[in-house]
Amino acid sequence: MTQRYDRVLIVLVSLLILIGLTAVYSSTSVVSPSVVEKHKDKGTEASQFSFIRKQILTVGMGLVVLVAACRVPLPWLKKAAIPLLILSLILLVLVFTPMGMSAGGARRWLRLWPSTFQPSELVKLAMVLFLAWYMSLPGYRKERFTSFVVPIAIMGVFSAIFLKQPDFGATMSLAVLTLSMLFIGGVRLRYLAILAGLAVPIVIKLAMEPYRLKRITAFLDPWQYSQKEGYQLVQSFIALGSGGVQGVGLGESKQKLAFLPEVHTDFIFSLIGEELGFFGASLVVLLFFAFFIQAINIARKREDRFAHYLAFGIAIMIAVQSVINFAVVTGMVPTKGLPLPFISYGGSSLMVNMFAVGMLLNVSKNAPVTDGRSFSLQAVSSSDGCGLPGESRWRLGYGFRKYGRRQHADTQEGR
């Protein structure tokens, strides 16, 4: 039977993009002329449609990238893992050359006429592709410490460059993404525990940086610093609180009138909460949750290890970014700059995420399907109790129930 592209995934992504376009237009239709007026030297037309026009163009380009990713044979994606990782490293280093540009005290963008590009977005996807390739290698042994060191070393190199920019948000999301994929891949938990112990003093030292310390202080008591470091968070609270249950109405936001900084990018969820209320904000959260569940379902049904890990990695990548964005906007973690996937204004994040969705659709159509059990049943003889050398913890029951129960059931069935 011929497999089809996952229709549920297509519908979910389409809804998120549609919500994003609506929110971008609402958040920029008023401030857009004043902002663009300051950049006339770039040749940008000053009108209320400036931002939405560019975002629609980016969506169109993203669809082209998505279709291309759908059509690329999976073995080609496998071969592209190392080249893409090297390319992302080169682009990240170029940020510190004259090609790079600074904004808000951080140097994170490359000048690529006629627009800009943020290499950190590509790094996350490159890491997903690399880990999927690495953990699917025939010689990969998850129980060996050396197999754990390689991806951690690569993560460390990228994290060091991120911190140099500085971009603590990208560092945190990359770390969570990498460790989550390694956990799913079945790496020994004591290795993760050792890494966590070593990371604690480093995180504390980074948190003691003056500007980060101010952010943490403002996070703990934003109202005390409502006119300084806590201003953005307080304005986000006001936006969410003003929306109530049903919202003030589409296009009727007051906080977008130069009160809430970055309302069209990192804090666009605040605008959604204000205009569409609790119901609208909850719908967005549910759409992301449904995307994650659907991506997980695609992953757990794939027999090919590379496709299995790739789908899992993309699910985790989107989930980590969205959860951190929700947490920042609602004051659950200190403020950091991470866009909301598919919704925030900006080309880098949208293009990379569209390419990721294209690869996920590719997996849903072209990767061999398993019943979710047969692949793992071969694994009970492993010395560490986690199955074959490249076996996934999810396949062994960590997704819905503990492996011990699964193994006991299989033993009872005489398999």
GIUR-V739670 format. One record per helix or strand of 2 or more residues. SS is the DSSP state (H for helix, E for strand). FROM is the first residue (numbers start at 0). LEN is the number of residues. If there is no record, write none. Layout:
ss={SS | SS}
from={FROM | FROM}
len={LEN | LEN}
//
This chain:
ss={H | H | H | H | H | E | E | E | H | H | H | H | H | H | H | H | H | H | H | H}
from={6 | 31 | 39 | 49 | 73 | 99 | 105 | 114 | 118 | 144 | 167 | 188 | 209 | 230 | 267 | 304 | 346 | 375 | 393 | 402}
len={22 | 6 | 3 | 22 | 21 | 4 | 7 | 3 | 17 | 21 | 17 | 19 | 11 | 13 | 33 | 25 | 20 | 4 | 5 | 10}
//
